[in-house]
Amino acid sequence: MKVDNTSEEDDEEHPPGSRVPVRMDKNLPRSTSPARHSSSSPRNSFGTGHPTWFSHGSGKHVSSTSLLNGWLSGLFFDPRRSSRGKRKAWYQKKVTIGLALFIGSFFLINWLMLSSIQDSGRSRGGFKLRFLKANSSTVSIREELQKLGRGKKPRKTIYARLLAKAAHALAEGQNKPEPKDLWMEPYVRASSWTPCAHMRDWEPSEGKNGYIMVTANGGINQQRVAVCNAVAVARLLNATLVLPKFMYSTVWTDTSQFDDIYQEEHFINYLRPDIRIVKELPKELQSLDLEAIGSVVTDIDVVKEAKPSFYLKHILPILHLNRVVHFVGFGNRLASDPVPSQLQRLRCRCNFHSLKFVPKIQEAGSLLIQRMRQNDTGLGHLDHYLVGPFAKSEVKGQKDRAAKKSRYFALHLRFEIDMVAHSLCEYGGGEEERRELEAYRAIHFPALMELMKMKKLPSPAELRSEGLCPLMPEETVLMLAALGFNRQSHIFLAGAHIYGGKSRLAALTTLFPNLVTKENLLSPTEIQPFANFSSQLAALDFIVCTAADVFAMTDSGSQFSSLVAGYRIYYGGGRMPTIRPNKRRLADIFVKNNTIEWKVFEQRVRKAVRQNKRVFSRPVGRSVYRYPRCLACMCNMEEFLQG
């Protein structure tokens, strides 16, 4: 399975970000690096140049009371003071007491600000839902710091300074309103596009030319795209489609097949007016040695993004000769353009209408959505499309409530080891990280290892500056804080096992403590049926992310993020904003992490993200699954009225 780490955005970049020691006072993870403080002029890690109760010149943590007592004892028992010049001594004493009181007040203010970050999760309600288990990511900063302190290898980061500033900004902004457009997208323009892929104006295909079999590789998202491309190819060649199968992958380690994830009968019946679909080959063809007769077609045999003409020229003759063709892999093997409009519409019809999750997945997905909304009784805008009969509102006649207090946003942190290894970027782990990722590539990406030996590839720094590396968790939390999300925001984190584990997520879970995953929200009994089935677990993530009030992606090249974003566009009606960071522009901002001021950082990040919120039609050559705003898949009322 090849993981594509390139972005679909022409001007997409990736932020720089290897990791250097973190030094973030009491409320943020510390590194084991010694503090670079002068004993005569202690500095806190927030760059103020003044001491705090969290640090001292010795590097030890002491309280503000201890420091203040030290100042006062030095004041009242200074042996250098003599009986001469009582008036001068009295004046010096007055000035020194004033200075001590000023410093003491600074300690107090600093402590109150940082304590407000720690305690805010417990005050104002927080996200303490009764169904969260003990392994929830909702922890206090003090607890997180203590856990990290016991770890063998505390996580290091080059973003300590910015993370500290983000912590202060979140503390100060707790009672401030969030930016008005944060939970919105340009409604007027976005709402003018409505779904219309369900419309048909052709006769059903009889499938007379033979049978097409597909064994799709990759994870659930690559497989979904392969299925819909196969549907389009079957129609193009007037062939009968055999119900697709899914290839077992050493990366995904999931034995799930089509009917474990999607409703088989709905798929067959919904597409019956378009193509003929059967569950298996006719018995007379099952005994054929397809490889021996030349009917097995692999990804090596089909160029990536192949045009329809390729299939008419090279695949149709095999069908005529052998009556069956078996595509093995079939990853991105049909071009986005040029494709006839009706065929393009069929791809959209397959993706947005024919693929419904099985009831087991729908029920668990509905449970996750309800719990993210704190059991709010309102019906979400996309719930019906995602979880079918399990989308039930307890209030009769209640419609979508865009401004409900229980809103949440979903974050897809594409930082699993397969993406990290395939990206060829560096993430601050030094030689140990390089050895670990190289060993992973040798097992899972041997072709990439051969390419690295034969060809000089761009350096990690060059890849990062071009936006070709996924955002690190530290960069993600800085982006969210800069955009203006409140610290009390309820966040659903999608994804499998984040590379680096809990220590890698420390900054994210510390600054946004109301962050949960499906493992937090479901009890062991509820999640057990999906254990060891990564594709089914990914389907749950798909449901919760698609239904979220806001969805934020960290890597636009991710197939999962692309499909979620496309689904939200198709059914969203201008009410489902998606945050698509431009990683190349963010890289230019992050590289200045040691000097940039927080206000400037906020302004630049918001501008970079706002530019990618614009509403536009599908660019030529881009996927209809991600960009369905085209006349083949959606209807544009603005153009209709103008026409």
C-alpha positions in Angstrom: 0.0 0.0 0.0 1.4 3.3 -1.0 0.6 6.3 1.1 0.5 9.4 -0.9 2.0 12.3 1.1 1.7 14.8 -1.6 -0.9 17.5 -1.3 -3.7 18.2 -3.8 -3.3 21.9 -3.3 -1.0 23.6 -5.8 0.3 26.1 -3.3 0.1 23.6 -0.3 3.0 23.5 2.1 4.1 21.9 5.2 5.3 23.6 8.4 8.8 23.1 9.6 9.0 21.5 12.9 11.6 19.3 14.4 11.6 19.2 18.1 13.9 20.9 20.6 13.5 21.0 24.4 10.2 22.1 25.8 10.4 24.5 28.7 6.9 25.7 29.5 6.6 26.5 33.2 4.2 24.6 35.5 1.4 24.1 33.0 3.2 22.6 30.0 5.5 19.6 29.5 9.1 20.0 30.4 12.2 18.6 28.8 15.1 17.2 30.7 17.3 19.9 29.3 18.8 22.2 32.1 17.3 25.6 32.3 19.5 28.2 30.8 18.9 30.7 33.6 21.4 33.0 35.3 21.2 32.8 39.1 21.5 36.5 39.3 18.9 37.2 36.7 16.4 34.4 36.6 14.0 34.3 33.6 10.7 32.5 33.3 10.0 30.5 30.2 7.4 33.0 29.0 10.1 35.4 28.0 9.2 38.2 30.4 12.6 38.4 31.9 11.2 38.3 35.5 11.2 35.4 38.0 8.0 33.4 38.6 7.1 30.9 41.3 7.7 28.1 38.8 11.4 28.6 38.2 14.5 29.8 40.0 18.1 30.5 39.1 19.1 27.1 40.4 16.6 25.4 38.1 14.6 24.1 41.1 10.9 24.8 41.4 10.0 26.8 44.4 6.9 28.7 45.5 6.3 32.4 45.4 6.1 32.5 49.2 9.7 31.1 49.5 11.0 33.6 47.1 9.2 36.5 48.8 10.5 35.4 52.2 14.0 35.4 50.8 13.6 38.9 49.6 12.2 40.1 53.0 14.9 38.3 55.1 17.6 39.9 53.0 15.9 43.3 53.5 15.5 43.3 57.3 18.7 41.5 58.3 21.3 43.0 56.0 24.5 43.2 58.0 25.8 46.0 55.8 23.3 48.4 57.2 25.0 50.5 60.0 23.6 52.9 62.5 25.0 55.8 60.5 22.6 57.5 58.1 19.4 56.3 59.7 17.4 58.5 57.4 19.1 57.0 54.3 18.6 53.5 55.6 14.9 54.3 56.3 14.6 55.6 52.7 16.3 52.5 51.3 14.1 50.3 53.3 11.0 52.0 52.0 12.1 51.6 48.4 13.1 48.0 48.8 9.8 47.1 50.5 8.0 48.7 47.6 10.1 46.7 45.1 9.4 43.5 47.0 5.7 44.2 47.1 5.8 44.9 43.3 7.6 41.6 42.6 5.3 39.8 44.9 2.2 41.1 43.1 3.8 40.0 39.8 4.2 36.5 41.2 0.6 36.5 42.3 -0.7 37.7 38.9 1.4 35.2 37.0 0.2 32.3 39.3 -3.4 33.3 38.9 -3.2 33.4 35.1 -1.6 30.0 34.9 -3.8 28.5 37.5 -6.8 29.7 35.5 -5.6 27.5 32.7 -5.3 24.5 35.0 -8.6 25.0 36.8 -10.8 26.1 33.9 -11.6 22.5 32.9 -13.0 21.9 36.4 -14.9 25.2 36.6 -17.6 26.2 34.1 -18.8 22.7 33.6 -15.8 21.4 31.5 -16.4 18.2 29.6 -16.8 15.9 32.5 -19.3 13.4 30.9 -20.3 10.4 32.9 -19.4 8.0 30.2 -15.7 9.1 29.9 -13.4 6.4 31.3 -10.3 6.7 33.4 -8.2 6.7 30.3 -9.8 9.9 29.0 -7.6 12.5 27.5 -9.4 15.1 29.7 -6.7 15.7 32.3 -5.4 18.7 34.2 -2.2 20.3 33.3 -0.7 19.5 36.7 -1.5 15.8 36.2 -0.2 15.7 32.7 3.0 17.4 33.8 3.5 14.9 36.6 2.9 12.0 34.2 5.4 13.3 31.7 7.9 13.9 34.5 7.8 10.2 35.3 8.4 9.3 31.7 11.8 8.1 30.5 12.0 10.3 27.5 10.2 13.6 27.8 9.1 15.0 24.4 11.1 17.9 23.1 10.0 20.6 20.8 11.3 23.7 19.2 8.0 25.4 19.8 8.3 25.9 23.6 8.2 29.7 23.3 5.1 29.8 21.1 3.3 27.1 23.2 3.8 29.2 26.3 2.4 32.2 24.5 -0.5 30.1 23.3 -1.2 29.0 26.9 -1.3 32.6 28.1 -3.6 33.5 25.2 -6.0 30.7 26.0 -6.1 31.7 29.7 -6.7 35.4 28.9 -9.3 34.5 26.2 -11.5 32.2 28.3 -14.3 34.7 28.7 -13.8 36.4 25.3 -16.1 35.5 22.3 -14.5 33.4 19.6 -14.0 35.0 16.1 -17.4 35.2 14.4 -16.4 33.2 11.3 -14.7 30.4 13.2 -17.7 28.1 13.2 -19.1 29.2 9.8 -18.3 29.1 6.1 -19.4 31.6 3.4 -23.1 30.6 3.6 -24.6 32.4 0.7 -22.1 31.0 -1.9 -21.8 27.6 -0.3 -25.6 27.1 0.1 -26.2 27.7 -3.6 -24.8 24.3 -4.3 -27.2 21.4 -3.7 -26.9 17.6 -4.3 -28.1 16.3 -7.6 -26.0 13.2 -8.3 -29.1 11.1 -7.7 -30.6 12.3 -11.0 -30.3 9.9 -14.0 -31.0 10.4 -17.6 -29.7 7.1 -19.1 -30.9 3.5 -19.5 -29.5 0.8 -17.3 -26.4 -1.1 -18.5 -27.0 -4.7 -19.3 -23.4 -5.7 -18.6 -23.2 -7.9 -21.7 -19.4 -7.6 -22.3 -18.3 -9.7 -19.3 -17.5 -9.5 -15.6 -15.2 -7.1 -13.7 -13.8 -8.2 -10.4 -11.9 -5.8 -8.1 -9.8 -6.5 -5.1 -9.1 -3.1 -3.7 -5.9 -2.4 -1.6 -5.2 0.2 1.1 -7.4 1.2 4.0 -11.1 2.0 4.0 -10.7 5.3 2.2 -8.6 4.1 -0.7 -11.0 1.1 -1.0 -14.0 3.4 -1.1 -12.5 5.4 -4.0 -11.5 2.1 -5.8 -15.1 0.8 -5.5 -16.6 3.9 -7.1 -14.0 4.0 -9.8 -14.8 0.4 -10.6 -18.5 1.2 -10.8 -17.7 3.8 -13.4 -15.4 1.5 -15.4 -18.1 -1.2 -15.4 -20.5 1.2 -16.9 -18.0 2.5 -19.4 -17.3 -1.1 -20.6 -20.9 -2.3 -20.4 -19.7 -5.0 -18.0 -21.2 -6.6 -14.9 -19.5 -5.7 -11.6 -18.8 -8.5 -9.2 -19.2 -7.3 -5.6 -15.8 -5.8 -4.7 -13.4 -7.5 -2.3 -10.8 -5.9 -0.1 -7.2 -6.9 0.0 -5.6 -7.7 3.4 -2.8 -5.2 4.1 0.2 -5.7 6.5 -0.2 -1.9 7.3 -3.9 -2.0 8.1 -4.1 -5.6 9.3 -7.8 -5.8 8.8 -9.7 -8.7 7.4 -13.0 -6.8 6.9 -14.8 -7.3 3.6 -17.4 -5.2 1.8 -20.4 -6.5 3.7 -18.6 -5.9 7.0 -18.6 -2.2 6.4 -21.3 -1.3 3.8 -24.9 -2.4 3.3 -24.5 -4.9 0.4 -28.2 -4.9 -0.7 -28.5 -1.2 -0.7 -25.4 -0.9 -2.8 -26.7 -3.4 -5.4 -30.2 -2.0 -5.5 -29.4 1.7 -5.6 -27.0 1.3 -8.5 -29.3 -1.2 -10.5 -30.5 1.6 -12.8 -26.8 2.2 -13.7 -25.0 -1.1 -13.8 -25.6 -4.7 -13.1 -23.9 -6.0 -9.9 -23.7 -9.7 -8.8 -22.3 -11.2 -5.6 -20.0 -13.7 -7.4 -18.9 -15.0 -10.8 -21.1 -17.5 -12.6 -20.0 -21.0 -11.8 -18.7 -21.7 -15.3 -16.2 -18.9 -14.8 -15.1 -19.6 -11.2 -12.9 -22.5 -12.3 -10.8 -20.4 -14.7 -7.2 -19.7 -13.9 -7.4 -16.0 -14.5 -3.7 -15.3 -14.2 -2.9 -18.0 -16.8 -5.3 -16.6 -19.3 -4.1 -13.1 -18.8 -7.2 -11.7 -17.1 -5.4 -10.4 -13.9 -4.6 -6.7 -14.2 -2.5 -5.2 -11.5 -1.6 -1.6 -10.8 1.6 -2.1 -12.7 -0.4 -2.8 -15.8 -2.6 0.3 -15.5 -1.1 3.8 -15.4 -2.1 5.9 -12.5 -5.0 8.3 -13.4 -5.7 6.4 -16.6 -8.2 8.0 -19.0 -11.4 6.2 -20.2 -9.7 5.6 -23.6 -7.1 3.4 -21.9 -9.9 1.0 -20.7 -11.6 1.0 -24.0 -8.4 0.2 -25.9 -6.7 -2.3 -23.5 -9.2 -3.8 -21.1 -12.3 -4.2 -23.3 -10.5 -6.6 -25.6 -9.6 -8.8 -22.7 -13.3 -8.8 -21.6 -14.4 -9.9 -25.1 -11.8 -12.6 -25.2 -12.0 -14.1 -21.6 -15.3 -12.7 -20.4 -13.7 -11.6 -17.1 -11.1 -9.2 -15.9 -9.7 -9.1 -12.3 -8.3 -5.7 -11.2 -5.9 -6.2 -8.3 -5.1 -3.1 -6.3 -6.9 -0.5 -8.4 -5.6 2.5 -6.4 -6.4 5.8 -8.2 -6.5 4.0 -11.6 -9.2 6.3 -13.2 -8.5 9.9 -14.0 -10.6 12.7 -12.7 -10.6 14.3 -16.2 -11.4 14.0 -19.0 -14.4 11.9 -18.0 -17.9 12.2 -19.6 -20.3 14.1 -17.4 -22.7 11.2 -16.8 -19.8 8.9 -15.8 -18.6 11.6 -13.4 -22.1 11.8 -11.9 -22.1 8.0 -11.5 -18.9 8.2 -9.4 -20.6 10.8 -7.2 -23.8 8.8 -7.0 -21.7 5.8 -5.8 -19.8 7.7 -3.2 -22.5 9.9 -1.7 -25.6 7.7 -2.1 -24.9 4.0 -2.6 -22.3 3.4 0.2 -24.2 3.2 3.5 -22.5 1.8 6.6 -23.9 -1.4 8.1 -26.3 -0.9 11.1 -23.6 -2.0 13.6 -21.4 0.9 12.5 -24.3 3.3 12.2 -25.5 2.6 15.8 -22.0 3.1 17.3 -21.5 6.2 15.2 -24.8 7.7 16.4 -23.8 7.0 20.0 -20.5 8.8 19.5 -22.2 11.8 18.0 -24.7 12.0 20.9 -22.0 11.9 23.4 -19.9 14.5 21.7 -23.0 16.7 21.8 -23.4 15.8 25.5 -26.7 14.0 24.8 -28.2 17.1 23.2 -31.5 16.1 21.7 -31.1 18.1 18.5 -30.6 16.4 15.1 -27.4 17.3 13.3 -27.5 18.5 9.7 -25.9 15.3 8.3 -26.9 12.7 10.9 -29.6 11.2 8.7 -27.2 10.6 5.8 -24.5 9.1 8.1 -26.4 6.9 10.6 -29.8 6.4 8.9 -32.5 5.2 11.3 -30.3 5.8 14.4 -30.5 9.6 13.8 -33.4 10.3 16.1 -34.4 13.6 17.6 -36.2 13.5 20.9 -37.9 16.8 20.2 -40.7 16.6 17.7 -40.3 18.9 14.7 -36.9 20.1 15.9 -34.6 21.2 13.1 -30.8 21.6 12.9 -29.5 24.1 15.5 -26.3 25.6 14.2 -25.8 27.7 17.4 -26.3 25.0 20.0 -24.0 25.1 23.0 -23.0 21.5 22.7 -21.3 22.0 19.3 -17.9 20.3 18.8 -15.2 20.2 16.2 -13.4 17.2 14.9 -9.7 17.0 14.2 -8.0 14.5 12.0 -4.4 14.4 13.1 -2.7 12.4 10.3 0.4 11.5 12.2 0.4 7.7 12.2 3.7 5.9 11.7 2.9 4.9 8.1 2.4 8.6 7.1 5.4 9.7 9.1 7.7 7.0 7.6 6.5 7.5 4.0 6.8 11.3 4.2 10.7 11.1 4.5 10.5 14.1 6.8 12.1 14.5 10.2 10.2 15.2 13.4 12.9 15.9 16.0 13.6 12.4 17.3 17.2 12.3 16.1 19.1 9.1 15.3 16.7 6.9 17.1 13.7 8.2 15.1 15.7 7.8 11.8 16.5 4.1 12.6 12.9 3.3 13.6 11.4 4.9 10.5 13.9 3.3 8.2 13.2 -0.1 9.7 9.5 0.5 9.1 10.0 1.5 5.5 12.1 -1.6 4.8 9.1 -3.8 5.8 6.2 -1.8 4.5 7.6 0.4 1.7 10.4 -1.6 0.0 9.9 0.3 -3.3 10.4 3.6 -1.6 13.7 2.2 0.0 14.9 1.2 -3.5 14.0 4.7 -4.9 16.0 6.3 -2.0 19.1 4.2 -3.0 18.8 5.0 -6.7 17.8 8.7 -6.7 18.7 11.7 -4.6 15.4 12.9 -3.1 14.7 16.3 -1.5 16.0 16.8 2.0 13.6 16.8 5.0 14.0 20.5 5.3 13.1 21.0 1.6 10.1 18.7 2.0 8.9 20.7 5.0 9.3 24.1 3.4 7.3 22.8 0.4 4.4 21.7 2.6 4.9 18.0 2.0 5.1 16.9 5.6 2.0 16.3 7.8 1.5 18.9 10.6 3.0 17.8 13.9 0.7 17.8 17.0 2.6 20.8 18.4 2.0 22.8 15.2 -1.6 21.7 15.2 -2.3 23.0 18.7 -0.6 26.3 17.8 -2.8 26.7 14.7 -6.0 26.0 16.7 -5.0 28.4 19.4 -4.2 31.1 16.9 -7.5 30.6 15.1 -9.2 31.5 18.3 -10.8 28.3 19.5 -11.7 28.6 23.2 -9.9 26.3 25.6 -13.3 24.8 26.6 -14.0 23.7 23.0 -15.0 20.1 22.7 -12.7 18.3 20.3 -13.0 14.8 18.8 -9.6 13.5 17.7 -9.7 11.0 14.8 -7.0 8.7 13.8 -5.3 5.5 14.8 -2.1 5.3 16.9 -0.3 8.7 16.8 3.4 8.3 16.3 5.1 9.1 19.6 2.1 8.2 21.7 0.8 10.3 24.7 4.0 12.3 25.1 3.6 13.5 21.5 0.1 14.7 22.2 1.0 16.3 25.5 0.8 19.9 24.2 -2.6 19.3 22.5 -4.2 17.5 25.5 -2.8 20.1 27.9 -3.9 23.2 26.2 -7.2 21.7 25.0 -8.2 19.3 27.8 -11.7 18.6 26.4 -10.2 16.4 23.7 -11.5 12.8 23.4 -11.3 9.9 21.0 -13.8 7.1 20.2 -11.9 4.9 22.7 -12.7 7.5 25.5 -16.4 7.9 24.5 -17.3 4.2 24.1 -17.2 1.7 26.9 -15.0 -1.5 26.5 -18.2 -3.5 25.7 -19.4 -1.0 23.1 -16.1 -0.8 21.2 -15.2 -4.5 21.5 -17.0 -5.5 18.3 -14.7 -3.3 16.3 -11.5 -4.3 18.0 -8.8 -5.4 15.5 -10.8 -4.0 12.6 -9.0 -0.8 11.7 -11.4 -0.1 8.7 -14.5 -0.3 10.9 -12.9 1.9 13.5 -12.0 4.3 10.7 -15.7 4.3 9.7 -16.6 5.5 13.2 -14.1 8.3 12.8 -15.6 9.2 9.4 -19.1 9.5 10.9 -18.1 11.7 13.9 -15.8 13.9 11.8 -18.4 14.4 9.0 -21.2 15.2 11.5 -19.0 17.8 13.4 -19.9 21.5 13.5 -16.3 22.1 12.3 -13.8 19.7 10.8 -10.1 20.5 10.8 -7.6 18.5 8.7 -3.8 18.6 9.2 -2.8 17.0 5.9 -4.8 17.8 2.7 -3.3 14.8 0.9 -5.0 12.5 3.4 -7.7 10.4 1.7 -9.7 10.3 4.9 -9.7 14.1 5.2 -10.6 14.5 1.5 -13.6 12.2 1.7 -14.9 13.8 4.9 -14.5 17.3 3.4 -16.3 16.2 0.2 -19.2 14.6 2.1 -19.6 17.8 4.1 -19.6 19.9 0.9 -22.1 17.7 -0.8 -24.7 17.5 2.0 -23.7 20.5 4.1 -25.7 23.2 2.5 -23.2 25.9 3.5 -23.4 25.0 7.2 -20.4 22.6 7.5 -17.1 24.5 7.5 -13.8 22.7 7.0 -10.4 24.1 8.0 -7.8 23.3 5.4 -4.4 24.7 6.4 -2.1 25.8 3.7 1.1 24.1 5.0 3.5 26.0 2.8 2.3 29.3 4.1 2.2 27.9 7.7 5.8 26.8 7.2 6.8 30.4 6.5 5.2 31.3 9.8 6.4 28.5 12.0 10.0 29.0 10.9 9.9 32.3 12.8 8.8 30.6 16.0 11.7 32.1 18.1 11.0 35.7 17.3 7.4 36.2 16.1 5.0 37.9 18.5 1.7 36.1 19.3 -0.6 38.8 17.9 1.3 38.7 14.6 1.3 34.9 14.7 -2.5 34.9 15.1 -3.0 37.3 12.3 -0.9 35.4 9.8 -2.3 32.0 10.7 -5.9 33.3 10.4 -5.2 34.8 7.1 -3.6 31.6 5.8 -6.5 29.5 6.9 -9.2 32.0 5.7 -7.8 32.0 2.2 -8.5 28.2 2.0 -12.1 28.7 3.2 -13.3 30.2 -0.1 -16.0 28.5 -2.1 -15.1 27.5 -5.6 -16.0 25.0 -8.3 -14.0 21.8 -8.7 -10.7 22.6 -10.5 -10.0 20.5 -13.6 -8.1 17.3 -12.7 -9.2 17.3 -9.0 -11.2 14.5 -7.4 -15.0 14.7 -7.4 -14.9 12.8 -4.1 -13.2 15.8 -2.5 -14.5 18.6 -4.7 -18.0 17.7 -5.6 -19.0 21.3 -6.5 -19.3 20.6 -10.2 -22.3 20.4 -12.5 -21.9 16.7 -12.9 -22.4 16.1 -9.1 -24.2 19.2 -7.7 -26.6 21.8 -8.9 -25.7 25.5 -8.6 -28.8 27.7 -8.1 -26.8 30.9 -8.7 -25.9 29.7 -12.2 -29.4 28.4 -12.8 -31.0 31.7 -11.9 -28.4 33.7 -13.9 -29.0 31.4 -16.9 
